[in-house]
Amino acid sequence: MNGMSDEEFQRIYGRPPRRKKKKVKIYWNRIFIALVILVGIIIGFVKLVTFAVDKISGGEKAAPIAASAAENKKKPDTDKKSSEQEKEQKISYSGVELIVCVDPGHGDHDGGTTSKDGQRFEKDDNLAIALKVQQYLEKCGVTVVMTRTDDTFVELGDRCQIANDAKADLMLCLHRNSYGGNISGVEAWVHNSRPAADTLMAEKILEKLEQVGVSANRGVQYGYVGNEDINYYINNDTVMPSCLVEMGFLTDDNDNWLFDENIDEYSVALGDAVIETAIELGIIDGSGKRLTQGQYLSQEKPINNNDSSSAAEAWAEMTEPSVTDDEVYNTQENEYAR
């Protein structure tokens, strides 16, 4: 058959030649490598498309879920911001000619109240938000006097003296609450003589905080928790309008979540409320320019008019606040005054 054509073979043997089919060699290792590369390309393409979609849509993340007991609590209606840049304090005012004393409650060995597990201390939360309020107000041009800027202990009388000596126009005292039962929300405490200027500031503060989002607005309170015949020291011995703000309950998981989530927005709300109070009281105008001379006084406070009425008389007969209502919480054991 060598050199014989198919036609010659057909003519001689009367049939076509039978030739052996050449085997085709399959390179399986090359096919496998090619498949791996193809799969890698597909996965990379999918990730690239996903990343592009996230970028376009803003990559919004769901807000973290509060701890177990918070499931049935009210969450704030406002959208939560995800980046530090978005959470920067936006300045509402500038060049504000005002002196404000900011008082973070407790400090050092006086830890204040604690969370249910005892791991979270009121003194730390008070200082954290007070420093942010200070930062915001100073950006607005306000002169801010702090009773403490770190974890130190300051006597209650000294706190009042700091505010009075600095000739502060307004005083903001920041605390957090606690209770063994199911209570949550923010509240503001004012002297039991119900001075109009102090009440105005408390109302402004609660209004602004509620706009950010709180579990409940517990309203303006007068005197001392469980006993309106006496006052918180900080309201009793300061000459300017003042209020003590309870920024939610440390014993409530949802209030703690709200505090952590909104601390920047809360600090702006507190600062704006203080400035707007000063505008309404006529201390400054809408541009922040000073309208009054000297320190602004809360004229209705007994300390400014030598009124020795019910509060002082009630205190003279007591060694500590008399609380009889089982539903009353009591977290500032050392905060009461005559």
C-alpha positions as CSV (number, residue, x, y, z in Angstrom):
1,M,0.0,0.0,0.0
2,N,3.0,2.3,0.3
3,G,2.9,4.8,-2.4
4,M,-0.4,3.4,-3.8
5,S,-3.2,5.8,-4.2
6,D,-6.7,5.1,-3.1
7,E,-7.9,4.8,-6.7
8,E,-5.2,2.2,-7.6
9,F,-6.0,0.2,-4.5
10,Q,-9.7,0.2,-5.4
11,R,-9.0,-0.9,-8.9
12,I,-6.7,-3.8,-7.8
13,Y,-8.6,-5.1,-4.7
14,G,-12.0,-4.0,-5.6
15,R,-12.6,-2.1,-2.3
16,P,-11.4,1.1,-0.7
17,P,-8.4,0.9,1.6
18,R,-8.8,0.5,5.4
19,R,-6.8,3.1,7.1
20,K,-6.2,3.4,10.9
21,K,-7.7,6.5,12.4
22,K,-5.2,8.8,14.0
23,K,-6.0,9.2,17.8
24,V,-6.6,12.8,19.0
25,K,-4.7,13.6,22.2
26,I,-6.7,15.6,24.8
27,Y,-4.7,17.9,27.1
28,W,-7.0,17.8,30.2
29,N,-4.6,19.8,32.4
30,R,-4.7,22.7,30.0
31,I,-8.5,22.5,29.9
32,F,-8.7,22.6,33.7
33,I,-6.3,25.6,33.9
34,A,-8.4,27.4,31.4
35,L,-11.6,26.8,33.3
36,V,-10.1,28.1,36.6
37,I,-9.0,31.3,34.8
38,L,-12.5,31.7,33.3
39,V,-14.2,31.3,36.7
40,G,-11.8,33.8,38.2
41,I,-12.6,36.3,35.5
42,I,-16.3,35.8,36.1
43,I,-16.1,36.3,39.9
44,G,-13.9,39.4,39.4
45,F,-16.4,40.9,37.0
46,V,-19.3,40.2,39.4
47,K,-17.5,41.9,42.2
48,L,-16.7,44.9,40.1
49,V,-20.3,45.3,39.0
50,T,-21.4,44.9,42.7
51,F,-18.9,47.6,43.8
52,A,-20.1,50.0,41.1
53,V,-23.7,49.5,42.0
54,D,-22.9,50.1,45.7
55,K,-21.1,53.3,44.8
56,I,-23.9,54.6,42.7
57,S,-26.6,53.8,45.3
58,G,-24.5,55.3,48.1
59,G,-23.8,52.0,49.8
60,E,-26.3,52.6,52.5
61,K,-26.0,50.3,55.6
62,A,-28.7,49.4,57.9
63,A,-28.6,51.1,61.3
64,P,-27.3,48.8,64.1
65,I,-30.0,47.0,66.1
66,A,-30.3,48.1,69.7
67,A,-29.8,45.5,72.4
68,S,-32.5,43.0,73.2
69,A,-34.6,45.0,75.5
70,A,-34.7,47.8,73.0
71,E,-36.7,45.9,70.4
72,N,-40.0,47.4,71.4
73,K,-38.7,50.9,72.0
74,K,-39.2,53.8,69.7
75,K,-36.3,54.5,67.3
76,P,-35.5,57.9,66.0
77,D,-37.3,58.9,62.8
78,T,-34.2,60.7,61.4
79,D,-31.9,58.9,58.9
80,K,-28.6,57.8,60.5
81,K,-25.4,59.1,58.9
82,S,-22.7,56.5,58.3
83,S,-19.4,58.4,57.9
84,E,-17.5,60.6,60.2
85,Q,-17.4,63.3,57.6
86,E,-21.2,63.3,57.5
87,K,-21.5,63.5,61.3
88,E,-19.3,66.6,61.6
89,Q,-21.0,69.3,63.5
90,K,-22.7,71.8,61.2
91,I,-22.4,75.3,62.6
92,S,-25.7,77.2,62.8
93,Y,-24.3,80.4,64.3
94,S,-21.1,82.5,64.3
95,G,-19.7,85.3,66.3
96,V,-22.0,84.6,69.2
97,E,-21.1,87.0,72.1
98,L,-22.3,84.9,75.0
99,I,-20.8,83.2,78.0
100,V,-22.1,79.7,78.8
101,C,-21.1,77.3,81.6
102,V,-21.2,73.6,80.8
103,D,-21.2,71.2,83.7
104,P,-20.6,67.5,83.2
105,G,-22.1,65.9,86.3
106,H,-20.0,63.7,88.7
107,G,-16.4,62.7,88.1
108,D,-13.5,60.6,89.5
109,H,-14.7,58.6,92.5
110,D,-18.2,59.9,92.0
111,G,-19.2,57.8,89.1
112,G,-22.9,58.7,89.2
113,T,-25.3,56.0,88.1
114,T,-24.4,53.0,86.0
115,S,-25.9,50.7,83.3
116,K,-27.5,47.5,84.3
117,D,-24.3,45.5,84.0
118,G,-22.4,48.1,86.0
119,Q,-19.8,48.6,83.2
120,R,-21.0,52.0,81.9
121,F,-20.6,55.0,84.2
122,E,-22.7,58.2,84.1
123,K,-19.6,60.4,84.7
124,D,-18.1,59.2,81.4
125,D,-21.2,59.8,79.3
126,N,-21.7,63.3,80.9
127,L,-18.1,64.3,80.0
128,A,-18.3,62.9,76.5
129,I,-21.3,64.9,75.5
130,A,-20.2,68.0,77.4
131,L,-16.9,68.2,75.5
132,K,-18.8,68.0,72.2
133,V,-21.2,70.7,73.3
134,Q,-18.2,72.8,74.3
135,Q,-16.6,72.2,70.9
136,Y,-19.7,73.2,69.0
137,L,-20.5,76.3,71.0
138,E,-16.9,77.5,70.7
139,K,-17.1,77.1,66.9
140,C,-20.2,79.3,67.1
141,G,-18.1,82.0,68.9
142,V,-19.5,81.3,72.4
143,T,-17.1,81.6,75.4
144,V,-17.5,78.3,77.2
145,V,-16.6,77.7,80.8
146,M,-16.3,74.1,81.8
147,T,-16.6,72.9,85.4
148,R,-14.4,69.9,84.4
149,T,-12.7,68.7,81.2
150,D,-11.4,65.3,82.4
151,D,-12.2,62.6,85.0
152,T,-11.8,64.8,88.1
153,F,-14.1,65.4,91.0
154,V,-15.5,68.9,91.6
155,E,-17.7,69.8,94.6
156,L,-21.2,70.9,93.8
157,G,-20.6,74.3,95.5
158,D,-17.5,74.8,93.5
159,R,-19.4,74.1,90.2
160,C,-21.8,76.8,91.1
161,Q,-19.0,79.1,92.1
162,I,-17.2,78.5,88.8
163,A,-20.3,79.5,86.8
164,N,-21.0,82.6,89.0
165,D,-17.4,83.8,89.0
166,A,-17.1,83.5,85.2
167,K,-20.3,85.6,84.9
168,A,-21.9,83.0,82.7
169,D,-25.1,84.1,81.1
170,L,-26.5,80.6,81.0
171,M,-25.6,77.3,82.7
172,L,-26.2,73.8,81.2
173,C,-25.7,70.8,83.6
174,L,-25.5,67.4,81.9
175,H,-26.5,64.1,83.5
176,R,-27.9,60.7,82.8
177,N,-30.7,58.8,84.7
178,S,-31.3,55.4,86.0
179,Y,-34.2,53.3,87.4
180,G,-34.7,49.7,88.3
181,G,-38.0,49.5,86.3
182,N,-39.1,50.3,82.8
183,I,-38.5,54.0,82.3
184,S,-36.8,55.8,79.4
185,G,-36.6,59.3,77.9
186,V,-35.0,62.7,78.5
187,E,-36.1,65.4,80.9
188,A,-34.9,68.8,82.1
189,W,-34.9,70.0,85.7
190,V,-35.4,73.7,86.8
191,H,-35.6,75.5,90.1
192,N,-38.9,75.0,91.9
193,S,-39.5,78.8,91.8
194,R,-40.2,78.1,88.1
195,P,-38.3,81.1,86.7
196,A,-39.4,81.9,83.2
197,A,-35.9,82.2,81.7
198,D,-34.8,78.9,83.1
199,T,-38.0,77.2,82.0
200,L,-37.6,78.6,78.5
201,M,-34.1,77.1,78.2
202,A,-35.3,73.7,79.4
203,E,-38.2,73.8,76.9
204,K,-35.9,74.7,74.1
205,I,-33.5,71.9,74.9
206,L,-36.2,69.3,75.0
207,E,-37.7,70.5,71.8
208,K,-34.3,70.3,70.0
209,L,-33.4,66.9,71.4
210,E,-36.8,65.6,70.3
211,Q,-36.2,66.8,66.8
212,V,-33.1,64.6,66.7
213,G,-34.9,61.6,68.2
214,V,-35.5,60.4,71.7
215,S,-37.3,57.5,73.2
216,A,-39.6,59.9,75.1
217,N,-39.8,63.6,76.0
218,R,-40.5,63.5,79.8
219,G,-40.9,67.3,79.9
220,V,-39.7,70.1,82.2
221,Q,-39.5,69.1,85.9
222,Y,-39.2,71.4,88.9
223,G,-37.4,71.0,92.2
224,Y,-35.8,67.6,92.9
225,V,-36.9,64.1,91.8
226,G,-39.6,63.0,94.2
227,N,-39.7,66.2,96.1
228,E,-40.5,69.6,94.6
229,D,-39.8,71.4,97.9
230,I,-36.0,71.2,97.4
231,N,-33.8,71.8,94.4
232,Y,-30.8,70.4,92.6
233,Y,-27.7,72.2,93.9
234,I,-26.8,73.4,90.5
235,N,-30.1,75.2,90.0
236,N,-30.3,76.5,93.6
237,D,-26.9,78.2,93.9
238,T,-26.3,79.7,90.5
239,V,-27.4,83.2,89.6
240,M,-28.0,82.8,85.9
241,P,-30.7,80.8,84.2
242,S,-29.8,77.1,84.5
243,C,-31.2,73.6,84.0
244,L,-30.1,70.1,84.6
245,V,-30.7,67.8,81.6
246,E,-31.0,64.1,82.0
247,M,-29.9,62.6,78.7
248,G,-31.9,59.4,78.9
249,F,-31.6,56.4,81.2
250,L,-28.4,54.4,81.5
251,T,-30.5,51.5,82.7
252,D,-32.4,51.4,79.3
253,D,-30.7,49.8,76.4
254,N,-32.5,51.8,73.8
255,D,-31.6,55.1,75.5
256,N,-28.0,54.0,75.5
257,W,-28.2,53.2,71.8
258,L,-29.8,56.5,71.1
259,F,-27.1,58.4,73.1
260,D,-24.3,56.7,71.3
261,E,-25.8,56.9,67.9
262,N,-26.8,60.6,68.2
263,I,-24.2,62.1,70.5
264,D,-23.0,64.5,67.8
265,E,-26.5,65.6,66.8
266,Y,-27.4,65.9,70.5
267,S,-24.5,68.2,71.1
268,V,-25.6,70.5,68.3
269,A,-29.2,70.4,69.5
270,L,-28.1,71.4,73.0
271,G,-25.8,74.2,71.7
272,D,-28.5,75.6,69.4
273,A,-31.1,75.5,72.2
274,V,-28.8,77.5,74.5
275,I,-28.1,80.1,71.8
276,E,-31.7,80.4,70.8
277,T,-32.6,80.9,74.4
278,A,-30.2,83.7,74.6
279,I,-31.7,85.3,71.5
280,E,-35.3,85.0,73.0
281,L,-34.1,86.5,76.3
282,G,-32.6,89.4,74.5
283,I,-29.1,88.7,75.6
284,I,-27.9,88.6,71.9
285,D,-29.6,89.3,68.6
286,G,-30.1,86.8,65.8
287,S,-26.6,87.5,64.4
288,G,-25.0,86.8,67.8
289,K,-24.2,90.4,68.7
290,R,-24.4,91.3,72.4
291,L,-27.4,93.4,73.4
292,T,-27.1,93.5,77.2
293,Q,-24.3,94.7,79.5
294,G,-22.8,92.5,82.1
295,Q,-23.9,89.0,83.2
296,Y,-27.5,88.0,82.6
297,L,-29.3,87.0,85.8
298,S,-32.3,84.8,86.4
299,Q,-34.2,87.5,88.3
300,E,-36.9,85.1,89.7
301,K,-34.4,82.8,91.4
302,P,-34.5,83.1,95.2
303,I,-30.7,83.6,95.2
304,N,-31.2,86.8,93.3
305,N,-34.0,88.3,95.4
306,N,-33.2,87.0,98.9
307,D,-36.4,85.0,99.0
308,S,-36.1,82.6,102.0
309,S,-39.3,80.7,101.2
310,S,-40.3,77.1,101.0
311,A,-37.1,75.6,99.6
312,A,-34.8,76.8,102.3
313,E,-37.3,76.1,105.1
314,A,-37.9,72.6,103.8
315,W,-34.2,71.8,103.6
316,A,-33.6,73.0,107.2
317,E,-35.7,70.1,108.4
318,M,-34.2,67.5,106.2
319,T,-30.9,65.6,106.0
320,E,-31.8,64.1,102.6
321,P,-34.6,64.2,100.1
322,S,-37.8,62.5,101.3
323,V,-39.0,60.2,98.6
324,T,-42.1,58.2,99.3
325,D,-43.4,57.3,95.8
326,D,-42.2,53.8,94.9
327,E,-42.3,54.8,91.2
328,V,-39.8,57.6,91.7
329,Y,-36.3,57.0,90.5
330,N,-33.4,58.6,92.4
331,T,-29.9,58.8,90.8
332,Q,-28.3,61.9,92.1
333,E,-27.9,61.2,95.8
334,N,-25.4,64.0,96.2
335,E,-27.1,66.5,93.8
336,Y,-29.8,67.9,96.1
337,A,-29.5,71.3,97.7
338,R,-31.3,73.5,100.2
